[in-house]
């Protein structure tokens, strides 16, 4: 739902890179190039970005108790 602040495996801060990644990929850039530009070299950090799904808008529709 929400990108984690740090990578689960290595502990590198990654949350601040999410919006840049999302914008560049939406424009049609290759994700591999974007990862290299942002400095995400480790596969653990890349996996978090590739596995991320934005469900926040969907979850906000439900009632909170």
Secondary structure, DSSP 8 states (H G I E B T S, - for coil): ----SB-TTT--B-GGGHHHHHHHHHTT--HHHHHHHHT--SHHHHHHHHT----HHHHHTS---
